[in-house]
Amino acid sequence: MSKMNTVRGFQVKPQIWYGIGSLKKLADFHFNKVCIVTDEGMVKFGLLDMVTDVLDEAGVTYHIFDDVKPNPTSDIVEKGVAHMLTQRPQALIALGGGSSIDTAKGIIYYTNNFKQIFLDPQLVQNPHFIAIPTTAGTGSEVTDYAVITDVDTGTKIPLSESMMMPDTAILDPTLIESVPAGATAATGMDVLTHAIEAYVSTGNNPFSRCYSSKATELVCKSLKACYDDGHDLESKASMQIASTMAGIAFNSAGLGMAHAIAHTIGAQYHLPHGLACAIALPYVIAYNGIDERAEYLYGRLLHALGIHKDEGRTASATFVRMIVKLMKSMDLPLCLDESRSDTSDYDEVRSTLIKKAMADATLKTNPVQPSEEDMGKILDLVCHGVF
């Protein structure tokens, strides 16, 4: 049966401003009062000043909520809701990485729900939501998804509502100019993982594949250049665009096993998410290559990049070779044992890691559904390596 016999949707949002100096677009909205959701690092390193300088010049009153911490928690979101209800801003600006943007999404979600208790839902108006990422990695500025951790139980609460999609995203490469090389490499590999997983996902579609393909191309072209020269703003801008495109793709198509494993090992061994994705990606691509459809899609993606399969190798094996080469060029570890993680408890927690990875929501759209035995074998490789 033709895929066109099934009605599907694809949303293109938000409005995106990009390029050097795009932060100045904040003055064009003519807001009177805004709330800025950010973290102490943005204050410490002067990135917040780059935003407030524009607002000051435009005569905009602002309130700063800088309580954001990594891995957003319910208590921080509750504090943010209180700020929203008392300050009543016209706009909410999220400045930072995925944690700041996800915290802002949680604040909007719970503020909206609170208002609906007392008001007719049709009378509830959300503030204009502006996302300003300071990393090129998560793609949170173009997704309607966030994960908030319940501070009492430790349970991760996935939220997905259209109201959490930013109305505007601003991609100014000057905001990521000071990101250290190691973080640039890790977040860039997160982009690549988003792009490749969305491309071969069982939820892929013609629109998502276009965004995935271009995002992969931009990463292959620009990530190493960003790593080598943090002041290369052209490459930085390309990585920002790649991150956003990959975010648009996976928001529609879903992700896969690399993210399921990254979420699991990241939580267990306290790895940055991008680094966890980087370690898992080659092993997952090698495994997915057993699937005829996935192998075909890897081949199509190589073709879109203008790359031929390595002689005598499959498309998936060619991708693995390329990714491993890229990781080595940026001094990224190829397994947990090569990282700074203490994996002495691996054998003890192995069965728990398998169950958590198998239960992760991102696994649902992986092109191959692994058995627990297969997942264990892949986790062994992720821990101890083979490349």
ABEGO torsion letter per residue (X at the ends): XBAAABBBBBBBOBBBBBEBGAAAAAAAAGBABBBBBBBAAAAAAGAAAAAAAAAAAAGBBBBBBAABBBGBBAAAAAAAAAAAAAAGBABBBBBEBAAAAAAAAAAAAAAAAAAAAABBAAABBBBBBBBBBABBAAGAAABABBBBBBAAAGBBBBBBBAAABBABBBBBAAAAAABBAAAAAAAAAAAAAAAAAAAABAABBAAAAAAAAAAAAAAAAAAAAAAABAABAAAAAAAAAAAAAAAAAAAAAEBBAAAAAAAAAAAAAGBBAAAAAAAAAAAAAAAAAABAAAAAAAAAAAAAAGBBBBBGBBAAAAAAAAAAAAAAAAGBBABAAABABBAAAAAAAAAAAAAAAAABAAAAABABBBBAAAAAAAAAAAAAEAX
